[in-house]
Amino acid sequence: MFGRIGVPELLLIAAVILLIFGPKRLPEIGKSIGKGLREFRSASKDFQRTLDEEPDEKEEEKKEDKKGHEGPQPSEDSEEEQQDD
């Protein structure tokens, strides 16, 4: 449906926008749209970097957890109690 927008359709859309907003406001609208797109791209790149960095941090945390939590160590007292029984 929207995949085949040609030159005549784009000219019609531009004419309608020009009639609605007028020639004085078009530069302002263009600037605001440009700023919005720039901010969106920046935010999406930051988000992508965050997603790319997270797996590395999670793997390091898992390695540290495995080293620190190897399970309960039997105490010397419990071994002596078992030998006395």
Backbone as JSON Lines, residues from 0, in Angstrom:
{"i":0,"aa":"M","n":[0.82,-1.18,0.0],"ca":[0.0,0.0,0.0],"c":[0.87,1.25,0.0]}
{"i":1,"aa":"F","n":[1.84,1.36,0.97],"ca":[2.67,2.54,1.05],"c":[4.02,2.33,0.35]}
{"i":2,"aa":"G","n":[4.26,1.18,-0.16],"ca":[5.54,0.87,-0.76],"c":[5.78,1.55,-2.09]}
{"i":3,"aa":"R","n":[4.75,2.06,-2.73],"ca":[4.91,2.62,-4.07],"c":[4.55,4.1,-4.11]}
{"i":4,"aa":"I","n":[5.23,4.88,-3.29],"ca":[5.01,6.32,-3.34],"c":[6.0,6.9,-4.35]}
{"i":5,"aa":"G","n":[5.48,7.51,-5.36],"ca":[6.32,8.07,-6.4],"c":[6.45,9.58,-6.28]}
{"i":6,"aa":"V","n":[7.02,10.17,-7.31],"ca":[7.24,11.62,-7.33],"c":[5.92,12.4,-7.29]}
{"i":7,"aa":"P","n":[4.91,12.03,-8.06],"ca":[3.66,12.8,-8.0],"c":[3.02,12.79,-6.61]}
{"i":8,"aa":"E","n":[3.08,11.65,-5.95],"ca":[2.51,11.57,-4.61],"c":[3.28,12.44,-3.63]}
{"i":9,"aa":"L","n":[4.62,12.42,-3.72],"ca":[5.44,13.26,-2.84],"c":[5.18,14.74,-3.07]}
{"i":10,"aa":"L","n":[5.0,15.14,-4.33],"ca":[4.69,16.54,-4.64],"c":[3.33,16.93,-4.06]}
{"i":11,"aa":"L","n":[2.36,16.05,-4.14],"ca":[1.04,16.31,-3.57],"c":[1.13,16.47,-2.05]}
{"i":12,"aa":"I","n":[1.87,15.59,-1.4],"ca":[2.04,15.69,0.06],"c":[2.73,17.0,0.42]}
{"i":13,"aa":"A","n":[3.78,17.39,-0.32],"ca":[4.49,18.64,-0.05],"c":[3.56,19.83,-0.24]}
{"i":14,"aa":"A","n":[2.71,19.8,-1.26],"ca":[1.78,20.91,-1.5],"c":[0.77,21.03,-0.36]}
{"i":15,"aa":"V","n":[0.27,19.92,0.12],"ca":[-0.69,19.94,1.23],"c":[-0.03,20.48,2.49]}
{"i":16,"aa":"I","n":[1.19,20.05,2.77],"ca":[1.91,20.55,3.95],"c":[2.15,22.05,3.82]}
{"i":17,"aa":"L","n":[2.52,22.5,2.63],"ca":[2.75,23.93,2.41],"c":[1.47,24.73,2.63]}
{"i":18,"aa":"L","n":[0.34,24.21,2.17],"ca":[-0.93,24.9,2.38],"c":[-1.33,24.94,3.86]}
{"i":19,"aa":"I","n":[-1.08,23.87,4.57],"ca":[-1.48,23.8,5.97],"c":[-0.62,24.71,6.84]}
{"i":20,"aa":"F","n":[0.69,24.61,6.72],"ca":[1.58,25.32,7.63],"c":[2.07,26.67,7.09]}
{"i":21,"aa":"G","n":[2.1,26.84,5.81],"ca":[2.58,28.1,5.23],"c":[4.09,28.1,5.05]}
{"i":22,"aa":"P","n":[4.56,28.98,4.18],"ca":[6.0,28.99,3.87],"c":[6.86,29.52,5.01]}
{"i":23,"aa":"K","n":[6.31,30.3,5.92],"ca":[7.11,30.85,7.02],"c":[7.43,29.82,8.09]}
{"i":24,"aa":"R","n":[6.53,28.88,8.31],"ca":[6.73,27.89,9.37],"c":[7.46,26.64,8.92]}
{"i":25,"aa":"L","n":[7.6,26.43,7.62],"ca":[8.24,25.21,7.12],"c":[9.69,25.06,7.6]}
{"i":26,"aa":"P","n":[10.51,26.12,7.59],"ca":[11.88,25.94,8.11],"c":[11.91,25.54,9.59]}
{"i":27,"aa":"E","n":[11.01,26.1,10.38],"ca":[10.94,25.73,11.8],"c":[10.56,24.26,11.96]}
{"i":28,"aa":"I","n":[9.6,23.84,11.2],"ca":[9.15,22.45,11.27],"c":[10.27,21.51,10.83]}
{"i":29,"aa":"G","n":[10.97,21.89,9.77],"ca":[12.1,21.08,9.29],"c":[13.19,20.95,10.34]}
{"i":30,"aa":"K","n":[13.51,22.06,11.0],"ca":[14.54,22.03,12.05],"c":[14.11,21.13,13.2]}
{"i":31,"aa":"S","n":[12.86,21.26,13.62],"ca":[12.41,20.46,14.75],"c":[12.36,18.97,14.4]}
{"i":32,"aa":"I","n":[11.98,18.65,13.18],"ca":[11.98,17.25,12.75],"c":[13.41,16.73,12.7]}
{"i":33,"aa":"G","n":[14.33,17.54,12.19],"ca":[15.74,17.14,12.13],"c":[16.32,16.89,13.51]}
{"i":34,"aa":"K","n":[16.01,17.78,14.46],"ca":[16.49,17.6,15.83],"c":[15.92,16.32,16.45]}
{"i":35,"aa":"G","n":[14.64,16.1,16.2],"ca":[14.01,14.9,16.74],"c":[14.63,13.63,16.19]}
{"i":36,"aa":"L","n":[14.89,13.61,14.89],"ca":[15.52,12.43,14.29],"c":[16.93,12.23,14.82]}
{"i":37,"aa":"R","n":[17.67,13.32,14.98],"ca":[19.03,13.23,15.49],"c":[19.04,12.67,16.92]}
{"i":38,"aa":"E","n":[18.14,13.15,17.76],"ca":[18.05,12.66,19.13],"c":[17.63,11.19,19.17]}
{"i":39,"aa":"F","n":[16.71,10.83,18.29],"ca":[16.27,9.44,18.23],"c":[17.42,8.52,17.83]}
{"i":40,"aa":"R","n":[18.2,8.92,16.83],"ca":[19.35,8.11,16.41],"c":[20.36,7.98,17.54]}
{"i":41,"aa":"S","n":[20.62,9.09,18.22],"ca":[21.58,9.07,19.33],"c":[21.1,8.14,20.44]}
{"i":42,"aa":"A","n":[19.84,8.25,20.78],"ca":[19.29,7.39,21.83],"c":[19.32,5.93,21.42]}
{"i":43,"aa":"S","n":[19.02,5.63,20.17],"ca":[19.02,4.23,19.73],"c":[20.44,3.68,19.71]}
{"i":44,"aa":"K","n":[21.43,4.51,19.36],"ca":[22.83,4.04,19.39],"c":[23.27,3.78,20.83]}
{"i":45,"aa":"D","n":[22.9,4.66,21.75],"ca":[23.24,4.46,23.16],"c":[22.59,3.18,23.69]}
{"i":46,"aa":"F","n":[21.35,2.97,23.31],"ca":[20.64,1.77,23.75],"c":[21.31,0.52,23.19]}
{"i":47,"aa":"Q","n":[21.72,0.57,21.94],"ca":[22.39,-0.58,21.31],"c":[23.72,-0.85,22.01]}
{"i":48,"aa":"R","n":[24.47,0.21,22.35],"ca":[25.73,0.02,23.07],"c":[25.48,-0.62,24.43]}
{"i":49,"aa":"T","n":[24.41,-0.2,25.09],"ca":[24.08,-0.76,26.39],"c":[23.76,-2.24,26.27]}
{"i":50,"aa":"L","n":[23.02,-2.61,25.25],"ca":[22.69,-4.02,25.04],"c":[23.94,-4.83,24.72]}
{"i":51,"aa":"D","n":[24.86,-4.25,23.96],"ca":[26.08,-4.97,23.6],"c":[27.0,-5.16,24.8]}
{"i":52,"aa":"E","n":[27.0,-4.22,25.75],"ca":[27.88,-4.29,26.9],"c":[27.33,-5.18,28.0]}
{"i":53,"aa":"E","n":[26.04,-5.32,28.14],"ca":[25.44,-6.06,29.24],"c":[25.86,-7.52,29.32]}
{"i":54,"aa":"P","n":[25.89,-8.28,28.23],"ca":[26.25,-9.69,28.38],"c":[27.64,-9.88,28.98]}
{"i":55,"aa":"D","n":[28.59,-9.02,28.65],"ca":[29.93,-9.14,29.22],"c":[29.9,-8.94,30.72]}
{"i":56,"aa":"E","n":[29.16,-7.94,31.19],"ca":[29.08,-7.67,32.61],"c":[28.39,-8.81,33.35]}
{"i":57,"aa":"K","n":[27.35,-9.36,32.77],"ca":[26.62,-10.45,33.41],"c":[27.5,-11.7,33.51]}
{"i":58,"aa":"E","n":[28.31,-11.98,32.46],"ca":[29.18,-13.14,32.5],"c":[30.22,-12.99,33.6]}
{"i":59,"aa":"E","n":[30.76,-11.78,33.77],"ca":[31.74,-11.55,34.82],"c":[31.12,-11.75,36.19]}
{"i":60,"aa":"E","n":[29.88,-11.27,36.37],"ca":[29.2,-11.44,37.65],"c":[28.96,-12.92,37.94]}
{"i":61,"aa":"K","n":[28.6,-13.68,36.92],"ca":[28.36,-15.11,37.12],"c":[29.65,-15.82,37.52]}
{"i":62,"aa":"K","n":[30.77,-15.44,36.88],"ca":[32.05,-16.05,37.22],"c":[32.42,-15.75,38.67]}
{"i":63,"aa":"E","n":[32.18,-14.49,39.09],"ca":[32.49,-14.11,40.47],"c":[31.6,-14.85,41.45]}
{"i":64,"aa":"D","n":[30.33,-15.04,41.11],"ca":[29.41,-15.76,41.98],"c":[29.84,-17.21,42.14]}
{"i":65,"aa":"K","n":[30.29,-17.83,41.05],"ca":[30.71,-19.22,41.13],"c":[31.96,-19.37,41.99]}
{"i":66,"aa":"K","n":[32.88,-18.42,41.91],"ca":[34.09,-18.49,42.71],"c":[33.78,-18.26,44.19]}
{"i":67,"aa":"G","n":[32.9,-17.33,44.48],"ca":[32.6,-16.97,45.85],"c":[31.64,-17.91,46.55]}
{"i":68,"aa":"H","n":[30.81,-18.61,45.8],"ca":[29.77,-19.46,46.38],"c":[29.92,-20.89,45.85]}
{"i":69,"aa":"E","n":[30.92,-21.58,46.37],"ca":[31.13,-22.95,45.92],"c":[30.31,-23.95,46.73]}
{"i":70,"aa":"G","n":[29.54,-23.45,47.64],"ca":[28.73,-24.33,48.46],"c":[29.24,-24.32,49.88]}
{"i":71,"aa":"P","n":[28.47,-24.89,50.79],"ca":[28.88,-24.87,52.21],"c":[30.08,-25.79,52.43]}
{"i":72,"aa":"Q","n":[31.05,-25.29,53.16],"ca":[32.22,-26.07,53.51],"c":[31.97,-26.74,54.85]}
{"i":73,"aa":"P","n":[32.28,-28.0,54.97],"ca":[32.08,-28.65,56.27],"c":[33.07,-28.09,57.29]}
{"i":74,"aa":"S","n":[32.57,-27.87,58.47],"ca":[33.43,-27.33,59.52],"c":[34.19,-28.47,60.2]}
{"i":75,"aa":"E","n":[35.25,-28.11,60.91],"ca":[36.06,-29.12,61.59],"c":[35.28,-29.77,62.73]}
{"i":76,"aa":"D","n":[34.38,-29.0,63.35],"ca":[33.59,-29.53,64.46],"c":[32.68,-30.65,63.99]}
{"i":77,"aa":"S","n":[32.09,-30.5,62.84],"ca":[31.16,-31.52,62.37],"c":[31.91,-32.8,62.02]}
{"i":78,"aa":"E","n":[33.14,-32.7,61.57],"ca":[33.91,-33.91,61.26],"c":[34.25,-34.66,62.55]}
{"i":79,"aa":"E","n":[34.6,-33.91,63.6],"ca":[34.92,-34.56,64.87],"c":[33.7,-35.24,65.45]}
{"i":80,"aa":"E","n":[32.53,-34.61,65.31],"ca":[31.31,-35.21,65.83],"c":[30.99,-36.5,65.12]}
{"i":81,"aa":"Q","n":[31.24,-36.54,63.8],"ca":[30.96,-37.74,63.04],"c":[31.91,-38.87,63.44]}
{"i":82,"aa":"Q","n":[33.15,-38.54,63.77],"ca":[34.11,-39.56,64.16],"c":[33.78,-40.11,65.55]}
{"i":83,"aa":"D","n":[33.25,-39.27,66.44],"ca":[32.92,-39.71,67.78],"c":[31.73,-40.68,67.78]}
{"i":84,"aa":"D","n":[30.82,-40.56,66.83],"ca":[29.63,-41.41,66.8],"c":[29.95,-42.77,66.41]}
